[in-house]
């Protein structure tokens, strides 16, 4: 993969940066972000996506990364430590190493999973998800835009792609909101653009643990589906036999389908979005060949979860799943989110039969796991009911979180007597 350098005039010298002592320590620890206010010397202006080399106070190589001159995160670090040439061979080996981690995780019964998880996989600001033969590439920084065609070609030429997908691979581009403008004006790319492969006229269907799901890869949330909750969905299946299950904030019914296959007596999907509930119905229809799914009554309720739980406290369930969208999108919302998680858990517990199980999850990065777990535990204590903490869970193996900023997913299971 070629470096990005000014396109006119003589070849520019390598972009060289020197940073504060604090930033040196942070980069040496393996953190992949260099902030603009940590740079105290730069030999020339740089372009989006250009390789920037960071040197320490003794003028020795420290790190190299992709420049994003308009972002507070000025450089996304690709490599730190001993100097290496970031050439085509390096990119190929880097990709092969990342994809090799996924090989033992999934078999033919799961064709939807994360292949590259951004910073935690050494690809800062870049995510790649697989949905059967469709690959969704999501960018969170403009630094990847000049290299987009080369990245796509690298992925499609990889042994992993040949083994798992073949020549029919489709690649869809998704862009975070903060870079959609520059992507359109400077690079002529748009969110939902199909970079390779045939057009799409309907959602992509993929397998997860043998169940069929649809993913709206062009316009859906994240890259089209919440792949990160797979392990918790699998746990729900083992807990659902003979239970009446409420799936609050149900989205497209993922937890409900696993519960139905696990032998649930009934499942209720509760969501404010009619579009999400319609998708849940289609997902159930996709799996009607599964006997337990076909036998399980499936109810959908369109309502605000907080309001519905408060107004329907006399309805009883044996398993209540609470998986809301992020309740704290910024640090200033953190305290309010912690209170809201506690209130939500209280409402869910009020609907539980004796012997019932509560699964409460959070995807708010600004709320730590311990803060969230404690909010749920305190609600359980205040309920006055006896309970047992079954387990807590964090990130799925294909969604590693190797830096603090990447930690967001957590869940807790409580059983009430």
C-alpha positions in Angstrom: 0.0 0.0 0.0 1.5 3.3 -1.1 2.1 6.2 1.2 0.1 9.4 0.6 2.2 12.4 -0.3 1.7 15.8 -2.0 0.7 15.2 -5.6 2.5 18.2 -7.1 6.0 19.5 -7.1 9.1 17.6 -5.9 8.8 14.7 -3.5 8.2 16.0 0.0 10.3 15.0 2.9 8.9 12.4 5.3 6.4 13.9 7.7 8.2 14.0 11.0 6.6 14.7 14.4 7.9 15.2 17.9 5.6 15.0 20.9 5.4 15.8 24.6 7.1 13.5 27.2 3.6 12.4 28.3 2.7 11.4 24.8 5.9 9.5 24.4 5.0 7.4 27.4 1.5 6.8 26.2 2.7 5.7 22.8 5.3 3.4 24.3 2.5 1.8 26.3 0.8 0.8 23.1 -2.0 3.3 22.9 -3.0 4.0 19.3 -4.0 7.7 19.5 -1.8 10.7 19.3 -3.7 13.9 20.0 -3.1 17.2 18.3 -2.2 19.1 21.5 0.5 16.5 22.2 2.5 17.5 19.1 5.1 20.2 19.7 7.1 19.9 16.4 6.1 19.1 12.9 8.4 19.6 9.9 5.7 20.4 7.4 1.9 20.4 6.9 0.5 16.9 6.1 -2.3 15.5 4.0 -5.2 13.2 5.1 -4.0 9.6 5.3 -0.3 10.4 5.0 2.1 8.3 7.0 3.5 10.4 9.9 6.6 9.2 11.7 6.9 10.1 15.4 10.3 10.6 17.0 11.2 10.8 20.7 13.3 13.5 22.4 16.5 11.7 21.4 15.5 11.7 17.8 14.9 8.0 17.7 11.9 6.3 16.0 8.9 6.0 18.3 5.9 5.2 16.1 4.2 5.6 12.7 0.6 6.2 11.9 -2.0 7.7 9.6 -2.4 11.5 9.7 -5.9 13.1 10.1 -5.1 16.8 10.1 -8.7 17.9 10.9 -9.2 15.6 13.8 -8.3 16.1 17.5 -6.9 12.5 17.2 -4.2 13.7 14.8 -2.4 10.4 14.2 -3.8 6.9 14.4 -0.9 4.7 15.3 -0.2 1.6 13.1 3.1 0.5 14.7 5.3 1.5 17.6 8.6 0.1 18.8 11.4 -0.8 16.4 11.3 0.8 12.9 9.5 -1.1 10.2 8.7 -0.3 6.6 5.0 0.2 6.1 4.9 -1.3 2.7 2.7 -3.7 0.8 4.3 -6.7 2.5 3.7 -5.2 5.9 0.0 -4.5 5.2 -0.5 -8.0 3.9 1.1 -9.6 6.9 -0.8 -7.3 9.2 -4.2 -8.2 7.6 -3.4 -12.0 7.6 -2.5 -11.8 11.3 -5.7 -10.1 12.2 -7.9 -12.4 10.2 -6.1 -15.5 11.5 -7.4 -14.8 15.0 -11.0 -15.4 13.7 -10.4 -18.7 12.1 -10.9 -20.9 15.2 -13.8 -18.9 16.5 -16.5 -19.8 13.9 -17.7 -22.6 11.7 -20.1 -22.9 8.8 -23.1 -22.3 11.1 -21.9 -18.7 11.8 -21.3 -16.5 8.7 -21.8 -13.1 10.5 -19.0 -11.8 12.7 -16.4 -9.0 13.1 -13.2 -9.5 11.1 -11.3 -6.3 12.1 -12.1 -4.5 15.3 -10.4 -1.1 14.9 -7.8 0.0 17.4 -7.9 -3.3 19.3 -6.8 -5.2 16.2 -4.2 -2.6 15.1 -6.5 -0.9 12.5 -7.4 2.3 14.3 -10.7 3.8 13.1 -11.5 0.9 10.7 -14.0 -1.9 11.3 -14.7 -4.9 8.9 -17.8 -7.1 9.4 -18.8 -10.2 7.5 -22.4 -11.0 6.6 -22.2 -14.2 4.5 -20.7 -13.0 1.2 -21.1 -9.3 2.0 -18.3 -7.5 3.8 -19.1 -4.1 5.4 -16.2 -1.8 5.9 -16.9 1.0 8.3 -14.6 4.0 8.7 -14.4 6.3 11.8 -11.6 8.5 10.6 -11.0 10.2 7.3 -7.3 9.0 7.4 -8.4 5.8 5.6 -10.2 7.5 2.7 -7.1 8.0 0.5 -6.3 4.3 1.0 -9.8 2.9 0.5 -9.3 1.2 -2.8 -6.1 -0.3 -1.7 -7.6 -1.6 1.5 -10.5 -3.2 -0.3 -8.1 -4.8 -2.8 -6.0 -6.1 0.0 -9.0 -7.7 1.8 -10.4 -9.3 -1.4 -7.0 -10.7 -2.3 -6.4 -12.3 1.2 -6.4 -16.1 1.7 -9.1 -15.6 4.3 -11.5 -14.1 1.7 -10.7 -16.8 -0.8 -11.4 -19.5 1.7 -14.5 -18.1 3.3 -16.2 -16.0 0.6 -14.7 -16.5 -2.8 -15.1 -14.3 -5.9 -18.7 -13.4 -5.2 -17.7 -11.1 -2.3 -19.5 -7.8 -2.1 -18.0 -4.8 -0.2 -20.2 -2.1 1.3 -18.8 1.2 2.7 -20.2 2.7 5.9 -19.0 6.0 7.2 -19.4 7.6 10.6 -21.3 10.8 10.5 -18.3 13.0 11.4 -16.5 12.1 8.1 -19.4 11.8 5.6 -18.9 15.4 4.4 -15.2 15.1 3.7 -15.7 11.7 2.1 -18.2 13.1 -0.3 -16.5 16.4 -1.2 -12.9 15.3 -1.3 -13.1 11.6 -2.2 -16.5 11.1 -3.8 -17.6 8.3 -1.5 -20.9 8.0 0.4 -22.3 6.1 3.3 -23.9 2.8 2.0 -21.9 2.8 -1.2 -21.2 -0.6 -2.7 -17.5 -0.6 -3.5 -17.4 -4.1 -5.1 -20.0 -6.6 -6.1 -23.6 -6.6 -7.3 -26.2 -4.1 -6.1 -28.5 -4.9 -3.2 -32.3 -4.8 -3.4 -33.0 -6.4 0.0 -31.3 -7.1 3.3 -28.5 -9.6 3.4 -29.2 -12.9 5.1 -26.5 -14.6 7.2 -26.2 -17.4 9.7 -25.5 -17.1 13.4 -25.2 -20.3 15.4 -27.4 -21.9 12.7 -30.1 -19.3 12.9 -30.9 -17.0 9.9 -30.9 -13.3 10.4 -31.3 -10.3 8.0 -28.9 -7.4 8.1 -29.6 -4.0 6.6 -26.0 -3.3 5.6 -26.7 -0.2 3.6 -28.7 1.9 6.2 -29.0 -0.1 9.4 -27.4 0.7 12.8 -23.8 -0.1 13.2 -23.0 -2.2 10.1 -26.4 -3.7 9.9 -26.7 -5.9 12.9 -25.6 -6.1 16.6 -23.0 -8.8 16.2 -21.4 -8.0 19.5 -24.2 -9.6 21.5 -23.8 -13.1 20.0 -22.3 -14.7 23.1 -25.1 -13.3 25.3 -27.7 -14.5 22.8 -26.2 -18.0 23.1 -26.4 -17.9 26.9 -30.1 -16.8 26.7 -30.9 -19.9 24.6 -29.6 -22.1 27.4 -31.8 -20.3 30.0 -35.0 -20.1 28.1 -36.6 -23.6 28.2 -40.2 -23.3 29.5 -39.9 -19.6 30.2 -42.0 -16.6 29.2 -39.4 -14.2 27.8 -39.6 -10.4 27.5 -37.0 -8.9 25.2 -37.0 -5.2 25.8 -35.3 -2.8 23.3 -35.6 -5.9 21.1 -34.4 -4.3 17.8 -34.7 -7.2 15.3 -35.4 -9.9 17.8 -32.0 -11.6 18.1 -32.4 -12.6 21.7 -36.0 -13.7 21.1 -35.0 -16.1 18.3 -32.4 -17.8 20.5 -34.9 -18.0 23.3 -37.5 -19.5 21.0 -35.1 -22.1 19.7 -34.1 -22.8 23.3 -37.7 -23.9 24.1 -39.2 -20.7 25.5 -42.9 -20.9 26.3 -43.4 -17.5 24.7 -41.4 -14.5 23.6 -42.4 -10.8 23.6 -40.4 -8.2 21.6 -40.7 -4.7 23.0 -39.3 -1.8 21.0 -40.2 1.8 20.1 -39.4 1.2 16.4 -42.0 -0.3 14.1 -39.2 -0.9 11.6 -37.2 -2.9 14.1 -40.3 -5.0 15.1 -41.1 -5.7 11.4 -37.5 -7.0 11.0 -38.0 -9.2 14.1 -41.1 -10.7 12.4 -39.1 -11.4 9.2 -36.3 -13.0 11.2 -38.8 -15.4 12.9 -40.2 -16.2 9.4 -36.7 -17.0 8.2 -36.4 -19.6 10.9 -39.9 -21.2 10.8 -38.2 -24.5 9.8 -36.9 -24.7 13.3 -39.6 -26.7 15.2 -39.2 -24.9 18.5 -39.2 -21.5 16.8 -42.3 -22.4 14.8 -44.1 -23.5 18.0 -43.2 -20.5 20.1 -45.8 -17.7 20.3 -44.1 -14.4 19.3 -45.7 -11.1 20.3 -44.4 -7.7 19.3 -45.2 -4.5 21.2 -44.4 -1.0 19.9 -43.9 1.2 22.9 -41.3 3.1 25.0 -39.7 0.5 27.2 -39.5 2.6 30.4 -43.2 3.7 30.0 -44.5 0.2 29.1 -42.7 -1.5 32.0 -44.1 1.0 34.4 -47.6 0.7 33.1 -47.6 -3.1 32.8 -46.0 -4.2 36.0 -48.7 -6.8 36.6 -47.5 -8.7 33.5 -45.2 -11.4 34.5 -42.2 -13.1 32.7 -39.7 -15.7 33.6 -36.8 -14.1 31.8 -36.4 -10.3 31.2 -33.8 -9.0 28.8 -32.8 -5.3 29.0 -30.5 -4.3 26.2 -31.0 -0.6 25.6 -29.1 1.7 23.2 -26.4 3.8 24.8 -27.8 5.9 27.6 -24.6 8.0 27.8 -23.2 9.2 24.5 -21.0 11.8 26.2 -19.3 12.0 29.6 -21.7 14.7 30.8 -24.5 12.2 30.6 -22.7 9.5 32.7 -24.4 10.2 36.1 -27.9 10.3 34.6 -27.2 7.1 32.6 -26.2 5.3 35.8 -29.5 6.3 37.5 -31.4 5.3 34.4 -29.8 1.9 34.3 -30.8 1.4 37.9 -34.4 2.5 37.2 -34.6 0.2 34.2 -33.4 -2.8 36.2 -35.9 -2.0 38.9 -38.7 -1.9 36.3 -37.6 -5.2 34.8 -37.4 -6.9 38.2 -41.0 -5.9 38.9 -42.1 -8.0 36.0 -40.3 -11.1 37.0 -41.9 -14.2 38.4 -40.4 -16.1 41.3 -37.5 -18.1 39.9 -37.1 -15.5 37.1 -33.9 -14.3 35.5 -32.9 -10.7 34.7 -30.3 -10.0 32.0 -29.3 -6.4 32.0 -26.8 -5.1 29.4 -25.1 -1.8 28.6 -23.3 -0.5 25.6 -22.4 2.9 27.1 -18.6 3.4 26.9 -18.9 6.4 29.4 -20.3 4.1 32.1 -17.7 1.6 33.4 -18.6 -2.1 33.9 -18.4 -1.8 37.7 -20.6 1.3 37.7 -23.2 -0.5 35.6 -23.0 -3.7 37.6 -23.3 -1.9 40.9 -26.4 0.1 39.7 -28.1 -3.2 38.8 -27.1 -4.9 42.0 -28.3 -2.0 44.1 -31.7 -2.1 42.4 -31.9 -5.8 43.2 -31.0 -5.1 46.8 -33.7 -2.4 47.0 -36.3 -4.8 45.6 -36.1 -6.8 48.8 -36.1 -10.0 46.9 -33.5 -12.8 47.3 -31.3 -13.1 44.3 -28.2 -14.8 43.0 -25.7 -13.3 40.6 -25.2 -15.9 38.0 -22.4 -14.2 36.0 -21.2 -11.0 34.3 -19.9 -10.9 30.7 -17.9 -8.5 28.6 -16.8 -8.4 25.0 -17.1 -11.2 22.5 -13.8 -12.7 21.2 -14.3 -11.2 17.8 -14.8 -7.8 19.5 -11.6 -7.5 21.6 -11.2 -4.3 23.7 -7.5 -3.7 24.2 -7.6 -0.1 25.2 -9.9 1.6 27.8 -11.7 3.7 25.2 -12.8 0.5 23.3 -14.5 -1.0 26.4 -18.2 -0.5 26.2 -20.1 -3.8 26.3 -21.1 -5.4 29.6 -23.9 -7.6 30.9 -25.1 -9.1 34.2 -27.3 -12.0 34.9 -29.4 -12.2 38.2 -31.7 -15.0 39.3 -34.5 -14.2 41.7 -36.1 -16.7 44.1 
